[in-house]
Amino acid sequence: MQQEELNKQLLTDMAQCALMALAFEQQSEMCGYGPTSEHKFLSQWITKAYKQKRFPRETAPTLEALIQMAKEKGQFAGLKASLVKLSNAETEAA
């Protein structure tokens, strides 16, 4: 059970990092607030995080799934919504 909780925490941390990076880019006016801009930034960020192995290997399957979803569905993949859901996983379990 502890390993499962650790994995959830790792995914929560990863999702929060992605959302914070997006917010920072938007605040510094490097990324727009529209769905296309957000999708482009998040898909690039997730791909780079995966390739650079920024997060523990337990997050790899989720990153792979998000990358695949972004490739298949484009801006309609709902990356931001998926990351918001992952980032709130800790509060939903409590």
GUKE-409316 format. One record per atom (N, C-alpha, C): x, y, z; residue in three letters. Coordinates in steps of 0.2 Angstrom, whole numbers, plus 5000, padded with zeros to 4 digits. Layout:
<pts>
XYZAla...
</pts>
This chain:
<pts>
500449945000Met500050005000Met500450065000Met501050065003Gln501450125004Gln501750144997Gln501950094993Gln502150104986Gln501650134982Gln501050114982Glu500550144979Glu500450224980Glu500450234987Glu500450304989Glu501050344987Glu501650314987Leu502150354984Leu502150364977Leu501850324973Asn501750334966Asn501250384964Asn500750384968Lys500250444968Lys500550504969Lys500950514974Gln501350574976Gln501750594971Gln502150544968Leu502650564962Leu502250594956Leu501650564955Leu501250594949Leu500950654951Leu500750664957Thr500450734959Thr501050784958Thr501650774961Asp502150814960Asp502350834953Asp502350784949Met502550794942Met501950844938Met501350824940Ala500850864937Ala500850934939Ala500950944946Gln501051014949Gln501651054945Gln502151014944Cys502751054941Cys502551074934Cys502251034930Ala501951054923Ala501551114924Ala501051114928Leu500551164929Leu500951234931Leu501351224935Met501751284938Met502151314932Met502451264928Ala502851294922Ala502451324917Ala501851304916Leu501351334912Leu501151404914Leu501051404921Ala500851464924Ala501351514923Ala501951494925Phe502551544924Phe502651564917Phe502651524912Glu502651544905Glu502151594903Glu501551584906Gln500951624904Gln501051694907Gln501351694914Gln501451754917Gln501951794914Gln502451764911Ser503051794908Ser502851814901Ser502251794899Glu502051814892Glu502451774887Glu502651714888Met503051674884Met502551624881Met501951614884Cys501451564882Cys500751604882Cys500351584878Gly499651614878Gly499251574883Gly498651604884Tyr498151574888Tyr497651534884Tyr497651524878Gly497151494874Gly497351414874Gly496851374872Pro496951304873Pro497551274868Pro497551304862Thr498151284858Thr498851304860Thr498851364863Ser499551374866Ser499751334872Ser499251324876Glu499351284882Glu499451214880Glu499151184875His499251114873His499951114870His500151154866Lys500851154863Lys501351154869Lys501351204873Phe501751204879Phe501851144883Phe501251124885Leu501251064889Leu501450994886Leu501350994879Ser501550934876Ser502350934875Ser502550994874Gln503350994873Gln503650984880Gln503351014885Trp503651004892Trp503650934894Trp503050904893Ile503050834895Ile503550784891Ile503550804885Thr504050764881Thr504750774883Thr504950834884Lys505550854887Lys505750824893Lys505250824898Ala505350794905Ala505450724904Ala505050684900Tyr505150614899Tyr505850594896Tyr506050634891Lys506650614887Lys507250634892Lys507250684896Gln507750704901Gln507750664907Gln507250624908Lys507150584914Lys507150634920Lys506750684920Arg506750734926Arg506350704932Arg505950654931Phe505550624936Phe505750544937Phe505550524943Pro505750444944Pro505350404939Pro505650344938Arg505350304933Arg504650274934Arg504450284940Glu503750264941Glu503250314938Glu503450374936Thr503050414932Thr503050404924Thr503550364922Ala503650354915Ala503050334911Ala502650284914Pro502050264910Pro501550314909Pro501450354914Thr500950414914Thr501150464909Thr501850484909Leu502150524904Leu502050504897Leu502150434896Glu502150404890Glu501350404887Glu500950394892Ala500250394890Ala500050474888Ala500250524892Leu500050584890Leu500350614883Leu500950584882Ile501350604876Ile500950574870Ile500750504871Gln500350474866Gln499650504864Gln499350524870Met498650564869Met498750624866Met499350664867Ala499450724864Ala499550714856Ala499950664855Lys500050654847Lys499450634844Lys499050594847Glu498450564844Glu497850614843Glu497750654848Lys497150694849Lys497350774848Lys497950784848Gly498150854847Gly497850904852Gly497650964851Gln497451004856Gln496850984860Gln496450934857Phe495850904860Phe496050854865Phe496650834866Ala496850784871Ala496750804878Ala496650864880Gly496450884887Gly497050874892Gly497650894889Leu498250884894Leu498150924900Leu497950984900Lys497951024906Lys497450994911Lys496850974908Ala496350944912Ala496650884916Ala496950844912Ser497250784915Ser497750794920Ser498150844919Leu498650864924Leu498350894930Leu497850934929Val497450964935Val497150904939Val496850854936Lys496650794939Lys497150754943Lys497750744940Leu498350714943Leu498550754949Leu498550824948Ser498850864954Ser498350864960Ser497750854959Asn497250854964Asn497150784967Asn497550734964Ala497450664967Ala497550654974Ala497950694977Glu498150684984Glu497550714988Glu497250764986Thr496650794990Thr496050754989Thr495950724984Glu495350684983Glu495450614987Glu496050594988Ala496050534992Ala495950544999Ala496150605002Ala496050625009Ala495350625011Ala
</pts>
